[in-house]
C-alpha cells in the first residue's frame, strides 16, 4: 500500500490578492446582474400597468350595440358638431322606472284627494 502524506505548510497568505479580487469582482458582478434583472421585472410590471390604464375599457353595453349603430351615431355626432368633438362612450339605454314614477307622482300631486 502506498500512502501519500501531504504536509500542510502554513503560508503567509491563505488566499492571494488576485484571487480575493477575483472573488470580490465575481460577487459584485452577480449582484449587479441580479439587481438589473429585478429592475427589469419592475419596469415590465409598471409598463404593463400603464398600458392597462391607457387602454380604454370597453363597457359591456357596447358589446350589445351592433357596430353599424355605433358608426351611425359617430357619423351623426361628426356631422352635427364640429370636428373637434368625438364620441367618448355609447351605452345602451336600460329601462329606468324612475321617470315613469316621477310622472305618476306629478299627476297624482296635481289632483285633489277626496
Buried (B, 14 or more C-beta within 10 A) or exposed (E): EEEEEEEEEEEEEEEEEEEEEEEEEEEEEEEEEEEEEEEEEEEEEEEEEEEEEEEEEEEEEBEEBEEEEEEEEEEEEEEEEEEEEEEEEBEEEEEEEEEEEEEEEEEEEEEEEE
